[in-house]
Amino acid sequence: MGINFTEFKDQAKRILNIDLDGYKLDRVERRTKSLMRRYQIEDFDQCLDLIKNDSEFKDAYLNHFTINTSEFFRNPENFEFLETEVFPKLFEEKNRVNIWSAPCSNGSEPYTLAIILKEMGISPTKFKIYATDLDHTILDKARRAEYKENSLKNVSDKILDKYFKESSDGKTYVLSSEIKRLVNFEQTDLINARFKNDWDLILSRNFFIYLTKDMKDQLINKFTSVLNPGGYFFLGNTEYIFSPEKYGLDKIFQSFYKYEG
Ligand SMILES: C[S@@+](CC[C@H](N)C(=O)[O-])C[C@H]1O[C@@H](n2cnc3c(N)ncnc32)[C@H](O)[C@@H]1O
């Protein structure tokens, strides 16, 4: 008899160097099985063998397991709050504002921040936007900054005309280099990495939904340990922190928490 899912997961996590136990396991199993169906893989042994020996399949597994869905101005009301409430306060209080998008997926999220700051007329010397993700394939896409219309549905015509150039076949839009150069990307596994400190705004949106309760708790502690007092923590629309005061956080708007220290 071949290995079961638990045995597969325990071996796969060593080969992939990813703590699969931090993720909701029923979801990891579902994603694994759906990829196996797509590749007509019969059992977990064969799947493991491919992860070990076929680097293309290994990448496909990682790609399938990490959901990369993202878009510019995702949940626009939150970006409006950021622009009208959070940024004005931060830039009044600080000479330089440090922002971290973690995870950043295809770059739509950190580039949205860069566009807002550019539109607000804030000098690039006054902020840093750092953006990280586990998945190196999606980071390559982020650096290329070429998007299909589905990533741009919340972008106004004015912003589209100003900062994007339509490709010659009309299928994609390329972001201007004046915005691209405002974001620094780096590959980071948020579960294993030691975090850099000194952040005034951390976005960790649409990531906790994939994690176990314990891992979410550990990560909130890790994120708040590197947030400056008075800094902000910005989550996805369907993500909540229960008892935020336990982490020194105060909920101030839909998906925004302020770190009181
Ligand atoms: C749904 S996207 C969220 C992107 C963006 N924050 C947003 O809300 O539009 C989730 C991202 O989490 C990344 N991810 C999954 N596990 C990770 C880990 N351990 N460390 C860093 N990034 C991870 C995936 O590669 C994926 O790009």
The ligand as a Tripos MOL2 file, in Angstrom:
@<TRIPOS>MOLECULE
LIG
   27    29     1     0     0
SMALL
NO_CHARGES

@<TRIPOS>ATOM
      1 C1         -4.0520   35.5390   -2.1880 C.3       1 LIG1
      2 S1         -2.4050   36.1290   -2.2970 S.3       1 LIG1
      3 C2         -2.5610   37.6700   -1.4560 C.3       1 LIG1
      4 C3         -1.8940   38.8030   -2.1980 C.3       1 LIG1
      5 C4         -2.2160   40.2040   -1.7280 C.3       1 LIG1
      6 N1         -1.7940   40.4200   -0.3640 N.3       1 LIG1
      7 C5         -3.6950   40.5120   -1.8810 C.2       1 LIG1
      8 O1         -4.4250   40.5030   -0.8990 O.co2     1 LIG1
      9 O2         -4.1340   40.7620   -3.0040 O.co2     1 LIG1
     10 C6         -1.5930   35.0640   -1.1400 C.3       1 LIG1
     11 C7         -0.0880   34.9990   -1.3470 C.3       1 LIG1
     12 O3          0.4910   34.3460   -0.2190 O.3       1 LIG1
     13 C8          1.7050   33.7800   -0.6600 C.3       1 LIG1
     14 N2          2.1840   32.8510    0.3740 N.ar      1 LIG1
     15 C9          1.6780   31.6580    0.7390 C.ar      1 LIG1
     16 N3          2.4160   31.1200    1.7420 N.ar      1 LIG1
     17 C10         3.4090   32.0170    2.0240 C.ar      1 LIG1
     18 C11         4.4890   32.0450    2.9580 C.ar      1 LIG1
     19 N4          4.7020   31.0390    3.8100 N.pl3     1 LIG1
     20 N5          5.3070   33.1250    2.9570 N.ar      1 LIG1
     21 C12         5.1070   34.1550    2.0950 C.ar      1 LIG1
     22 N6          4.1110   34.1800    1.1890 N.ar      1 LIG1
     23 C13         3.2610   33.1300    1.1490 C.ar      1 LIG1
     24 C14         1.3110   33.1480   -1.9760 C.3       1 LIG1
     25 O4          2.4330   32.8900   -2.7960 O.3       1 LIG1
     26 C15         0.3610   34.2050   -2.5510 C.3       1 LIG1
     27 O5          1.0190   35.0500   -3.4620 O.3       1 LIG1
@<TRIPOS>BOND
     1     1     2 1
     2     2     3 1
     3     2    10 1
     4     3     4 1
     5     4     5 1
     6     5     6 1
     7     5     7 1
     8     7     8 2
     9     7     9 1
    10    10    11 1
    11    11    12 1
    12    11    26 1
    13    12    13 1
    14    13    14 1
    15    13    24 1
    16    14    15 ar
    17    14    23 ar
    18    15    16 ar
    19    16    17 ar
    20    17    18 ar
    21    17    23 ar
    22    18    19 1
    23    18    20 ar
    24    20    21 ar
    25    21    22 ar
    26    22    23 ar
    27    24    25 1
    28    24    26 1
    29    26    27 1
@<TRIPOS>SUBSTRUCTURE
     1 LIG1         1 GROUP 0 **** ****
